[in-house]
Amino acid sequence: MQTFRTTFEIKRLADNQIDYKSKLLLVGSCFADNIGSRLTSLRFSTVLNPHGILYNPLSIEKCFDDIVKNRKYGHDDLIYFNEKWLSLNHHGCFSDSSAELCLQNINSSVDNAHKHLEECSHIIVTLGTSIVYFNKDNNNYVGNCHKIPASSFFSRRISLEETVSSLSNLISSVRNVNRNVHFIFTVSPIRHWKDGAVENMRSKSTLILGISEVCDMFENVSYFPSYEIMMDDLRDYRFYADDMLHPSEQAVDYIWNAFSETYIDNSCCEKMKLIDKLNKAKAHRFERGASMQEMEKFNKYIASLEEKIQ
């Protein structure tokens, strides 16, 4: 029978698999949010993007540096733009009309991640691009431009050497406080089309080569090929969202299944299925006029699932 796909085998992690005793920290692009939200919904112990969504290695390294040091941000670290206080190291989800609330949200998020890091078993880092934006005022790199006029920034693709150095610093910094943590690196399958087709490929290639080098340099560091799954196995527009850049829900499901088969211990399968069934049941909405008997039966069903999960 003729095949119409180029599937490839992903080597299952032999040791340090994720189970319900694991503590997970995910940092990086919106694809990290996709995987992280699934892990959270399945009740894994997860901390997700303490700085919000980030894309480039330098900003992600900065995020980990803040977590390790439990850095406290102050008013001098914020700028005021478009009637909001914000940090150029953080995603817009932390921005607020009140500087005090902005700082409170930033510092509580870092503090929570710092406490989690000491007992963390797995860190999942999703890199999006090696193109980094810098503030023209001080030449500092930024994690998010917050729709500030483009004239305030310049950008460049960091080199392979800079990428390897950044990722190495990240790993070494974390290992100073948690020597046993396992790192899982991946490259986001979402193309940065605004940089152009050629520059996007150069950017992604730099990330893939950089990760390859740190995987050879350090123990307990692995690579999950989410980008390659999207580009090679799922290279058909039916696996893309309407913008033709982001993966469709079907594609995200497929990549998630590949990830879980690679990294999640088989002992978790039954519990994951029960929790997934429970989540779908809780999303059910009764039609108007549903009887008390129907609701009571449904609530008993929910309770029985909860009991099985415990």
C-alpha positions as CSV (number, residue, x, y, z in Angstrom):
1,M,0.0,0.0,0.0
2,Q,1.3,3.4,-0.9
3,T,2.1,5.8,1.9
4,F,1.4,9.5,1.8
5,R,3.2,10.6,5.0
6,T,6.8,10.7,6.1
7,T,6.5,9.5,9.7
8,F,9.6,9.0,11.8
9,E,10.4,7.3,15.1
10,I,11.0,9.3,18.2
11,K,13.1,7.5,20.8
12,R,11.2,7.1,24.0
13,L,13.0,8.5,27.1
14,A,14.4,5.6,28.9
15,D,14.8,7.2,32.3
16,N,13.3,10.2,34.2
17,Q,9.9,9.8,32.6
18,I,7.1,12.2,33.7
19,D,4.6,10.7,36.2
20,Y,2.2,12.1,38.8
21,K,5.0,12.7,41.3
22,S,6.9,14.9,38.8
23,K,7.1,18.6,39.1
24,L,7.2,20.4,35.8
25,L,8.3,23.9,34.8
26,L,7.5,25.1,31.2
27,V,9.0,28.2,29.7
28,G,8.9,29.6,26.2
29,S,6.7,30.3,23.2
30,C,2.9,29.9,22.9
31,F,3.5,26.3,22.0
32,A,4.8,25.8,25.6
33,D,1.4,27.3,26.7
34,N,-0.4,24.6,24.5
35,I,1.6,21.7,26.0
36,G,1.5,23.3,29.5
37,S,-2.2,23.8,29.5
38,R,-2.8,20.2,28.6
39,L,-0.5,19.0,31.4
40,T,-2.2,21.3,33.8
41,S,-5.7,20.1,32.8
42,L,-4.5,16.5,33.4
43,R,-3.5,17.5,36.9
44,F,0.2,17.3,36.6
45,S,2.1,19.6,39.0
46,T,2.9,22.4,36.5
47,V,4.3,26.0,36.6
48,L,3.8,27.6,33.2
49,N,5.7,30.6,31.8
50,P,6.6,32.7,34.9
51,H,7.5,35.7,32.7
52,G,4.6,35.0,30.3
53,I,5.2,33.8,26.7
54,L,8.8,34.3,25.5
55,Y,10.4,33.4,22.2
56,N,14.2,33.9,22.0
57,P,17.0,32.2,24.0
58,L,18.3,35.4,25.6
59,S,15.0,36.3,27.2
60,I,14.3,32.8,28.2
61,E,17.8,32.6,29.9
62,K,16.9,35.9,31.6
63,C,13.7,34.4,32.9
64,F,15.6,31.4,34.5
65,D,18.2,33.8,35.9
66,D,15.4,35.7,37.7
67,I,13.8,32.4,38.9
68,V,17.1,31.1,40.3
69,K,17.9,34.4,42.1
70,N,14.3,35.0,43.0
71,R,14.8,38.5,41.7
72,K,12.5,41.2,43.0
73,Y,11.4,43.8,40.4
74,G,10.9,47.5,41.4
75,H,9.5,50.6,39.9
76,D,12.8,51.3,38.0
77,D,12.3,48.1,36.1
78,L,9.0,49.3,34.6
79,I,8.1,51.7,31.9
80,Y,4.8,53.5,31.3
81,F,3.3,53.2,27.9
82,N,-0.3,53.4,26.5
83,E,-1.7,54.0,30.0
84,K,-0.1,50.9,31.4
85,W,2.9,49.9,33.4
86,L,4.9,47.1,31.9
87,S,8.2,45.3,31.9
88,L,10.2,44.7,28.7
89,N,11.3,41.3,30.1
90,H,7.7,40.1,30.5
91,H,4.6,39.4,28.4
92,G,1.7,41.8,28.3
93,C,-0.3,39.6,30.7
94,F,1.6,41.3,33.5
95,S,0.9,44.9,32.4
96,D,-1.5,47.0,34.5
97,S,-2.7,50.5,35.0
98,S,-1.3,50.2,38.5
99,A,2.4,49.9,38.9
100,E,2.0,48.2,42.3
101,L,-0.3,45.5,40.8
102,C,2.1,45.0,37.9
103,L,5.0,44.5,40.3
104,Q,3.0,42.3,42.6
105,N,2.0,40.0,39.7
106,I,5.6,39.9,38.4
107,N,7.2,39.2,41.7
108,S,4.7,36.6,43.0
109,S,5.0,34.7,39.7
110,V,8.8,34.6,40.0
111,D,8.6,33.7,43.7
112,N,6.2,30.8,42.9
113,A,8.6,29.5,40.2
114,H,11.6,29.8,42.5
115,K,10.0,27.6,45.1
116,H,8.9,25.1,42.5
117,L,12.4,25.0,40.9
118,E,14.1,23.4,43.9
119,E,11.9,20.3,43.7
120,C,11.4,20.4,39.9
121,S,12.0,17.1,38.1
122,H,11.5,18.3,34.4
123,I,12.0,21.6,32.7
124,I,10.5,22.0,29.2
125,V,11.8,24.9,27.1
126,T,10.2,25.8,23.8
127,L,12.3,28.2,21.7
128,G,10.5,30.2,19.0
129,T,13.1,32.3,17.2
130,S,16.7,33.3,17.4
131,I,15.8,36.8,16.2
132,V,16.2,39.1,19.2
133,Y,14.9,42.7,19.7
134,F,17.1,45.2,21.5
135,N,16.1,48.5,23.1
136,K,17.9,51.4,21.3
137,D,18.1,53.4,24.5
138,N,20.4,50.9,26.4
139,N,21.0,48.1,23.9
140,N,19.4,45.6,26.3
141,Y,17.5,42.7,24.7
142,V,13.7,42.6,25.4
143,G,11.3,39.7,25.8
144,N,8.3,41.7,24.4
145,C,8.0,45.0,22.6
146,H,4.4,45.6,23.8
147,K,3.5,47.4,20.5
148,I,5.9,50.2,21.4
149,P,6.9,52.0,18.1
150,A,9.4,49.9,16.1
151,S,11.7,52.9,15.9
152,S,12.5,52.2,19.6
153,F,14.1,48.8,18.8
154,F,16.6,47.1,16.5
155,S,16.8,43.4,15.9
156,R,19.3,40.8,14.8
157,R,19.5,37.0,14.6
158,I,21.9,35.9,17.3
159,S,24.7,33.5,16.2
160,L,24.9,29.8,16.8
161,E,27.7,30.5,19.4
162,E,25.5,33.0,21.2
163,T,22.6,30.5,21.2
164,V,24.8,27.7,22.6
165,S,26.3,30.1,25.3
166,S,22.8,31.2,26.3
167,L,21.4,27.7,26.6
168,S,24.5,26.5,28.4
169,N,24.3,29.3,30.9
170,L,20.6,28.5,31.5
171,I,21.3,24.9,32.2
172,S,24.3,25.6,34.5
173,S,22.4,28.2,36.4
174,V,19.5,25.9,37.2
175,R,21.8,23.0,38.0
176,N,23.4,25.1,40.7
177,V,20.2,24.8,42.7
178,N,18.7,21.5,41.3
179,R,21.4,19.2,39.9
180,N,19.0,16.4,39.0
181,V,16.4,18.2,36.8
182,H,15.9,16.8,33.3
183,F,15.7,19.4,30.5
184,I,13.5,18.9,27.5
185,F,14.1,21.3,24.7
186,T,11.9,21.8,21.6
187,V,11.5,24.3,18.8
188,S,8.1,25.8,18.3
189,P,6.4,24.5,15.1
190,I,4.9,28.0,14.5
191,R,6.8,29.9,11.8
192,H,7.7,33.6,12.4
193,W,6.5,34.7,9.0
194,K,6.9,38.4,9.5
195,D,10.7,37.8,9.3
196,G,10.3,36.2,5.9
197,A,10.5,32.5,4.8
198,V,14.3,32.4,4.4
199,E,15.0,34.2,7.7
200,N,12.5,32.0,9.5
201,M,14.4,28.9,8.4
202,R,17.8,30.4,9.3
203,S,16.4,31.3,12.7
204,K,14.9,27.9,13.4
205,S,18.0,26.2,12.1
206,T,20.1,28.2,14.6
207,L,17.9,27.0,17.4
208,I,18.0,23.4,16.3
209,L,21.8,23.3,16.0
210,G,22.2,25.1,19.3
211,I,20.0,22.6,21.1
212,S,21.9,19.8,19.5
213,E,25.2,21.1,20.8
214,V,23.9,21.5,24.4
215,C,22.4,18.0,24.3
216,D,25.9,16.7,23.6
217,M,27.5,18.9,26.3
218,F,25.2,18.0,29.2
219,E,23.6,14.9,30.7
220,N,19.8,14.7,31.2
221,V,19.1,17.0,28.3
222,S,16.9,15.8,25.5
223,Y,15.3,17.2,22.3
224,F,11.7,16.7,21.3
225,P,11.2,17.3,17.5
226,S,7.9,19.2,17.5
227,Y,9.1,21.4,14.7
228,E,10.1,18.4,12.6
229,I,6.8,16.7,13.2
230,M,4.9,19.7,11.9
231,M,7.2,20.4,8.9
232,D,7.7,16.8,7.7
233,D,5.0,14.5,9.2
234,L,2.1,17.0,9.0
235,R,3.2,19.0,5.9
236,D,-0.3,19.6,4.7
237,Y,-2.5,22.7,5.0
238,R,-5.3,20.8,6.7
239,F,-3.0,20.6,9.7
240,Y,-2.8,24.4,9.9
241,A,-5.2,27.0,11.5
242,D,-6.9,29.6,9.3
243,D,-3.8,31.9,9.4
244,M,-1.8,29.0,7.7
245,L,1.0,29.5,10.3
246,H,-0.3,28.1,13.6
247,P,-1.0,24.3,14.0
248,S,-4.6,23.3,13.9
249,E,-6.2,21.7,17.0
250,Q,-5.8,18.3,15.2
251,A,-2.0,19.0,14.7
252,V,-1.6,20.1,18.4
253,D,-3.4,16.9,19.5
254,Y,-1.0,14.8,17.3
255,I,2.1,16.5,18.6
256,W,0.8,16.2,22.2
257,N,0.2,12.5,21.7
258,A,3.8,12.1,20.4
259,F,5.1,14.0,23.4
260,S,3.1,12.0,25.9
261,E,4.2,8.7,24.2
262,T,7.9,9.9,24.5
263,Y,8.0,11.4,27.9
264,I,5.0,10.3,30.1
265,D,5.2,7.0,32.0
266,N,2.7,4.3,31.0
267,S,1.5,4.1,34.6
268,C,-0.2,7.5,34.1
269,C,-2.3,6.4,31.1
270,E,-5.4,5.2,33.0
271,K,-5.5,8.3,35.3
272,M,-5.0,10.6,32.3
273,K,-8.0,9.0,30.5
274,L,-10.2,9.3,33.6
275,I,-9.3,13.0,34.1
276,D,-9.8,13.7,30.4
277,K,-13.3,12.1,30.6
278,L,-14.0,14.1,33.8
279,N,-13.0,17.4,32.1
280,K,-15.2,16.7,29.1
281,A,-18.1,15.8,31.4
282,K,-17.7,19.0,33.4
283,A,-17.8,21.0,30.1
284,H,-21.3,19.6,29.5
285,R,-24.1,22.1,29.6
286,F,-27.7,21.0,30.3
287,E,-30.5,22.1,28.0
288,R,-33.1,24.4,29.5
289,G,-35.7,22.4,31.3
290,A,-33.5,19.5,32.4
291,S,-35.0,17.6,35.3
292,M,-33.6,17.3,38.8
293,Q,-33.2,13.6,38.3
294,E,-31.0,14.2,35.3
295,M,-28.8,16.6,37.2
296,E,-28.6,14.3,40.2
297,K,-27.5,11.4,38.0
298,F,-24.9,13.6,36.3
299,N,-23.5,14.8,39.6
300,K,-23.2,11.2,40.8
301,Y,-21.4,10.4,37.6
302,I,-18.9,13.3,38.2
303,A,-18.4,12.1,41.8
304,S,-17.7,8.6,40.7
305,L,-15.0,9.8,38.3
306,E,-13.5,11.9,41.0
307,E,-13.4,8.9,43.3
308,K,-11.7,6.7,40.7
309,I,-9.0,9.4,40.1
310,Q,-8.0,9.8,43.8
